[in-house]
């Protein structure tokens, strides 16, 4: 089937920082077609899909596949799929994760993932973030850093400069030795006036070691960012961040230094239908956050939910709202992999981490012809990136971190990834 892929020409998208706009039917465009007016940060708007899978296809058994994200920088990540194209299955899910490569495919790695319904965002890697608007950076609750090479961590200083003087708690996650790197950055500055700040900036740093072990510590502005006592933590199954409605899992990869790959996943996607609320005499509002939290926590059906409507507040059983106003589908999954040597161990770890992801953001630093150079630099080629995406069974692959040596040849790099992804 044909699908439309469109990117906006501004960052952030017009409603990136608010609620997602309603899905709406749009003209279709063939997969792989260039889209006029592409965002310069995403110069090519092509959508790669796994061979033989219809975009948005949902298998009947045993578990429907996750939805396929159709737009990277647009307001609607998932568009409506024509009924005829899905064998009569109508599915139009409003997404939760809005990912955007801040610097496109060739700049420093930095993936901003907005969660508009929660008015917060996540970041994967902290390369140059000067293009990230302050209001988008201020929404960050968690930053996941793969490793501390300069092109992945230089943005820490820019983010720190923005946050100092604001009441803020930020969680930072990284590989073994990450807390030492954060401390070194903070100690490079003089904080003799820190105690006079009324607003405190608290940085909670978690680093992931091998075999499910980790370390956590804190740094507070009002204490001059002195390092607090380290705490040993258990990171079962590599889960760095676990919430009822999402989790971030990491895998340790080899880049001649420990480097983390990440998978962001929601266990289920809860979609509340406004038309069904209206039929019940209810209206959308902040109370829906409580409804979704109760669903994610699998609370009993008789749990009362304070529901708002034109007539005021009504307390309705959770089970009634679930049956009449809510659709629950498999959740979204995004995977992020960069700076990894093409070794058997890395290959197995990447495939396991990205298995069945809706989107895999994966580095493709070198062209296929430069495989020998990729070995020396411990990076992936275009063909290796596309092959890993195919092996992991992802719905879509988004290559990035192209070497500057291929300036002007981005289309050829994308074609190599696509060929490997399709098994050509």
N, C-alpha and C positions, 0 to 999 in steps of 0.2 A: 504494500500500500504506500501511498505518498503521504508525507507529513510535512508540516511547515516548521522551519527552524529560523528564528529571527533573533537578532541581538540589537539592543538599543545603542544609541550613539552617545550616551552620557553615562557617567558614573557618579553616584549610584543610580540605578534605574529610578524613574519618577516615584514609584511607591515601594522601593526597596526598604525604606525605613518606616513603612506603615503596613497596613493589612494588605495581603495580596488582592489584586483586582479579580473580578469574576472571570471565569473561563468563558470564552466565546468562540464561535466558529470562525475560522479564517480560511482563505484560499490555501490549498495544499501545494507543496513544492516537492519535487523529487528529492530523495535522500542524496546527499552529496552536492546538491546544487548550491552555488554561491548565492548569497542574499545581498541585494543592493543595500547600500547604506550601513555596512557592517561597522560595528564598534572597532575603532583602531586598536583597542587592547585585545580584541579577538578577531584578527584580520580575516580569518576564514570561518564561515559559518556552517561547516559541514557536520552532519550527524552520522556517526558510524554505528552500525548495528550488527549484532551477531547474525551470521548467515542463517537463513531459514526462519528467523523469528520476526513476526510482524511487530512493528513499534506499537506498544500498548497492549500486545496480546496477553491474555490471561488464560493459563491452562486450567482445565476443569479439575484435574486431580494430580497429586494429592493436595498440592498447595499452589494457589495462583501465584504467578510471578509478580514481582513488584512492578510498579508502573515505571515507565521510561520517561526520564526528564527530557523535555523537548527544547527548552530554552535555557541558556546559561546566564545571560545578562538581562533577560526580559522579565516582565512582570508575572507572567503565567508560565511556570516551569512545565506544567503538564497540560496539554491541550485536549479538547474533546476528541474522541476517536469516532469516526462515522460508524453508525450501527452496522452497516453492511460489511465493513472491514473486520468486524470482530465477531461475526456469526451471530449477531443479535445481542451481544453482551454490551450494554451501555456502561461506560465507566468514565467518570470525569472527576478525578480526585484533586482537591486543592492541596498543593504540596506544603511541606513544612520547612524544608531546607532550600535556601536560595543561594547557590554557590557562584562565586565570581573570581576568576584569576585577575588579581589587581593589576599585574604587569603583563598580561597576555601570555603568549607562548614563549617569548624570547627573553623577557626581563627576569629579575630576581623572583624566585618562588615566593608566593604569598597568596593563599586561597582564603578569601573571606566568605563565610557561610552565614547568611542572615537568617534569623528565626523571627520573622516579623510579628507573629502572634504573641511572642513572649517578650518582644522589644529588647532583644539581645542578639549577640552574634558570637560566632566562634572563628578562630583564625588558625590556619595550618601553615606554618612557617612564617618567619618575620624577615623576609628580604626587605628591599626598599619599599617603604609604605608611604612615601611622600604623595602618591596619587590617591591615597585613601582619605576621603574627607573626614575631618575631625568628628563629625556626628556619627559616622560609621565606626570609627575607632572607639569612641566612647561607649558604644554598645557592647564591646567585647566583654565576655565573662570568662572565657578560657582561650588560651593560646597554646597550641601544640607544635613544638619545634622538633623537626626531624633530627637535626644536629647543628653544631654551632660554627660551621664554615661561614665566612663573612657574608656570602650572598644569601644565606638563610637566617641571619641573626642581626644584621646591621640595623634593621628596623626597630630593634628593642630600644635603642637610644631615642629614636623619634617618638615612639609610643610613651616612653618614660617622661619625656619633655612635656607631652600633652597632658599626662595624668597628674603630674605633681601639682598640688594645690587643689585637687578635687577629692571629695570623699568617694573612695573607690576601693573595691576588692577585686583583684584579678588573679586568676589561677593560671600558672605557667607549668607546662609539662614537657619533659624532654628526656634524653637518654642518660646513661650513667655519666656522672661528672657535671651534669647540667647545673646543679645548684652552685657549684664552684664558679662556673662561667658567669652566672647571674651575679653572684657576689663580687666577682672581679669587675664587672661592668659598674656596679653600684659604688664600689670603693674607688673607682677612678674619679669620682666627683666629690666635692666638698659639701658637707651637709651641716655646717656649724649653725645655721639658722633653722634647722628642721624642727626643733622643739617649739618654735613660735607659730607653726602652721596649725590652724584650727581643724582643717580637713586632713584626714589621715589616708594615705595610700598604703594598702596592705597587699603585698605580693606573696602568694602561697605557691611554693615551688615543689613540684613532685618530679622525681627522676626514676626512670624505669631501669632496673637491673635485669639480670637473667634469672630464670627459674622462679618467676612469680614474685620476686623480691623488689622492693623499692625503698625510696627515702623521701621524706617530706620535711620542709622547713619553711620559715616565714621571714619576711623583711618588712619593717614598718618605717614609713617616712618619719614619723614623730620620734622615733628612736634612732634617727640617723641611718636607717637601713642596716643596723647591726644585725647580724645573722642570729636567729633564735635557735634553740636546741633542735638538733635533728631528731626525727622520729622514723623508726623503721615501719614500713607499711607492706601489707600483702597485696599483690596485684594479681588476683586469680584470673587465669586465662588472658592475661595481658590487658585487663580492663583498667584504663587510667581514670575514666570518669563514668560513673554509673548514676543515672537518675531514673525515676519511674518511666519516663517517656523517651529516653534516649541513652545511648552509651557510646563511648569512644574506646575502641580497642587498638592496641599497638602490637607490632611485631618488630623484633630487633633484626635489622639487616646489616650486611657487611659492606662498608665503604672505606675499608682500611681504618675505620673508626666506627664505633656503634652508631647506627642511623636508624631512626624509627619510621616505619610505615604505619598509616592509620586507617581505621574504618569507622565511620560515623553511621549509626544505625538507630532507627526507632523500631521497637518490637512490633508495634501496630500503629496504623494510621487511623485516627479518629476524625471523621468528617461530620460536622453538624450541618444539617440542611435547613437554611432559613425559611424555605416555603413550608416545611413540616412544622417548624416552630410556630409560624404564623397560624397554621391550622389548629394548633393547640392554644392559641391566645398568648404566645410568648414572643419575646424579641431577643435578638443577639445582644450580648453585653459581657461585661467582666465576669459574670456568673458562670459563663461557659468554661472558664479556666478551672473552676472547682468541679464542674461536671467531668471534664476530661481527666483531671487528676484522680477522681474516684474510679473512672473506668480503667485507667492505667494501673491503679492499685488493686483492681479486681475486688472492689468492695461489694458487699451483699446487695442484692436487688432491692431490698427494703430500705436501704440507706436513703434518708431524706436529702433532697437537693433543693436549695433555695433558688427557685427559678424566677426570673424577672419578666414582666410583661406590661402592656399598657395599663392593666388594672392593678398593678403592684406586684408584691412578692407572693409566690405560692410555693409551698413545699410539696414536691412530687417525688415519688419513689424513683430511685436510680433505674430500676428495671423498666419502668414505663418510658422514661426518656430514651433509654437505649433502644427499645423496640420501635418507638414512634418517630424519633428525630435524628438518630445517629446511624452512620454506616461505619463499620470497622473493617479495615482491609490490611493486608501485610504492609509494613512500614517501608519507608525509603531507606536506601543504603548508599552511601558515598564512600569511596576508597581513595586514598591519597598515597602515592608511592613516588619517591624521588631519591636520587643519589644512591644507587645500589649496583654493585657489580653483578654481572650475569653468571652466577655460580649455581650449582645444584641446590645448595641450601637456601639461597635467596629466592630462587625460582619457586621452590616448594612453599616457602613462607609467604611470598607475594600472592600466589594462586589461592592459598588457604585464606588469606586476609581479605582478598577481593572477591571471593566466590559469590556469584550471583548479584554483584553490585549493580545498581541502576546506572551509576557513572563511576568509571575509574579514571582519576586524574593520575597520569603516569609520565615520568620523565622519558624523553626520547632525545637525548643530548646529541648523539651522532647519527649520521646517515649510515645505512646498511653497509656501504662500501668501506666505511672507516671502523669496522669492527675491531681491528687490531688496536687502534687508538683508544677505543672504548674500553678494551681490556686493561690497557696501561693506566687509564684514568679512573677505572672502577665505576663506569657509567653504563647505561643501556643505550642500544641503538634503536632506531625506528622499528626495524623488523622485530627485534626482541620485545619491545614494548607492545606492539600489536599482537605478537604471538602469545605473550603472557595474558593479555586481555581476552583473547580467544579461549585460552586454556581455562581461565577462571570463569568463563561463561557470563561475562558482564554484558549488560544491555547496550552500553555505550562507552566508548573510550575517548578521553580528551587528553591528547599528548601536549606536553609543555616542556619548559626548560631546554629549548633548542639552543645549541651553541651559536654564538654570534658569527662563527665562520660561515654559516649558511644563510647569511643575510640576503634577502631577495629570492631565496629558494624554499620558502615556507610551503608552498603548494606541493613541491616535490617531496618534502619531508612528510607532509600529511598523507600523500598518496602512498608512500612506503608503509606507513603505519596501517592505513586502510587495507592495503593488499595483504599484509600479514594477518590482520584481524579477520579478514574474509577467507583466509586460507589459500590465497591465490599463489 
